[in-house]
Amino acid sequence: MEKRKNPLSIRIIYWLTQIVFWLFFAVFVGSVLLNIAVQFELFDNNMQLHTNLTSELKYTEKGTLDLYDQTQEVEFVEATGKIHFINTHPVLAKWFGGVMFGVVIIVLYIFLMFKRFIGNVYRGLIFERFNIQMLKKMAYGLLALWFFTIIYSRLFYYFIAKHIEFEHLVISGEFNNHGVILIVALLLWVLSHIFMMGVKLQDEQNLTV
């Protein structure tokens, strides 16, 4: 029997998926150890925590742009960035550690479903029910990630960011809704249903022959 040879693109995606998955699995193990250390307060009191600021910053700063021998006035009005909690309080460290661990678990689940899906494609098992279910599970994982980030952004603002005071900055209540994650989840969900309908039609056709 002639051995099936996959296209170069499939082979590249397969091996890249294997490498990325196991690298991320190492990140997962590291996050478990780090979270244990944080929860049991094994770090010193001078822990320095950096995290993304989920809300936009309102900041008015004027400047100039020299272009085509003319001066254009510009104004910096809003931005996003990271925030540094100097000598992080243990309660904050535990809270952010739990959030980080939750995100890592969801992303690991999505990676695992994608790894299995690509592995089945690599073996020639493409339009099979169990493989199409992987697409649906990836969609559910992305939906969970989107929901988790939305809830986290709101909680972070109302319990932390809203109470931070700066001299020249104002943290607004405007959030990034991460619509790309939601769109990708919906596309995968729709594709899984389309492929499943194709499989059902093929099964019905085989029964009538």
N, C-alpha and C positions, 0 to 999 in steps of 0.2 A: 504494500500500500504506500502510495506516494505521500511523503510528509508535507503537511500544509505549511506554506511559507507566508508569513504576515508581511504587509507593506512596511517600508522603512518607518513611516510616520507612526504606525501602531507600535512598532518595537521601541521607538524612541519614547513615546508617551508611557508605555508600560514600564520601562526601566526608570524613567524619571519619577514616575509615580511611586515605584518601590523605594527609591532613594529618599524622596521627600517625605514619604510616610514614616520611614524608620527614623529619619532625622527629627520629625515632629514627635514621634513616640519618645525619643530621648528628651525632648523639651517637656513632654508630659511627665516623665519620671522626675525631671528636675523640678517641675512645678509642684509635684507631690511632696518632695523633700523640703522645698522652700516653704510650702504652706504649713507643713508640720512644724518647721522651725519657727515660723511666725506665730502660729496658734499657741505654741508652748513657750513663747517669748524667749527663745534661745539666743536672739540677737541682743546686742547692747542697746542702750537707750539712744544712741546716736545714729539710729537707722535713718537713711536718706531715701525717701520714697518719691519717685517721679511717676506721674500718671497723666494721660491725656485729659485735657479739659474739654468736656463734652458740650459746653455752652460756648457761644460766640462772645468775643470781647469787643466792647465799644471803646474806641480810643481815637481821639481826634488829634492828628498831627499833620501839619502842613509842610510841604516841601516843593521843590522845583525840578523840572525835567528840561534839560537843554537838548533841543531837537530841531534840526534844520535851521540853525542860527537864530532860533527863537526860544524863549523861556516859557514853559508850560507849568502853570501852578497845579499841584496835585494835593490831595488830602487823604490821609490814611484814616479810615473810619471804623473798620472792624477786622477781626482776625481770629484765628484759632491757634492753640498751642498746647504746651505741657505745663504742668504745675508741679512745683517742688515743695514737699512738706518737710521742712527742716527739722531734724531730730524727731522723726515721726512718732506720734503717740501710739502706744501698743494697740489701742482699740481701732484706730484708723488702719493700722497695718493688718490687723486681723480681718477687717471688713474688706479691704482691697485684695487681700490674699484669697478670701473666699470667692470674690468676683472673678479674679483671674483664673482660679481653678475651675469655676463653672464654664467660663469661655473656652478654656483648653479642652475640657471634656466634650463640649458640643462640637468643636472643630475637629477633634480626634475622631468622633463618630462620623462626621461628614467625610473625612479623609478615608476612614475604613470602608465606608460604602463605595466611595469612588475607586479605591484600590481593588475591591472585589469586582466592581463593574468592569474596570479596565482589564483585570485578570481574565474574566470570562470572555471579553472581546478578543483578547490575545489568544485564547484557546478556541476561538471560533464560535462560541456560544453567545450570539448577539441577540437575536429576536426570540428569546426564551422568557417565559413568564417570570422565573426567579431573577433573571437579570434585569428585566424591566422594573421589578419591584425595588431594585437598588436605586434607580432613578427617583422613584417615589420617596424612598427613605432619605435620599439626599435632599429632596425638596423639603421634607418635614424637618430635617436637621437645620437647613438654612432658615426656615421659618422660625424655628426655635431660637436660633442665633439672633435673628432680627428682633424678635419679641424681647429677648433677654437684653439686648443693647438699648432698646427703647425704654424699658423699665429702669435699667441702670442709669441712663442719662437723666431721667426725671428724678430718681432718688438722689443721685449725686448733686443735682442742682438744688433741690428743696432742702436737703439736710446738710450740705457742705458749701457748695459754691455760692449760694445765695447769701451766706453769712460771712463770706470773705470780703474784707475791705482793702482796697488799694488806693494809693494817692492819686494816680492818673488813669486808672483803668476801671471800667464798670463791666461786670459779668452780666450779660443779658440772659433772658429766659428763652432765647431762640436756640433750637436744637437741630442737629443733622438727623433727618429721619431715616437715613441709610436705605433709601429707596432702591438702590441697585441690588442689595441683598434680596429684598422682597421680589423684585422683578425676575431675578435669576431663579428663585424658588418657584415662582408661578410658572415660568417657562419649563422648568424640569417637570413640574407636576402635570402640565398640559401635554408635554411630550410623552410622558409615561402612559397617559391615558390613550393618546393616539396610537402608540406602539401596541398597547394591550388590545385595542380594538382591531388592529391589523392581525394580531395573533389569533383572536377569536374568529375573525372572518376566514383566515387560512384554515383553522380547525374545522369550521363548518363546511368549507369547500372540500376538504379531504374526506369528510363524512359522506358527502353527496356523490363522490366519485365512485 
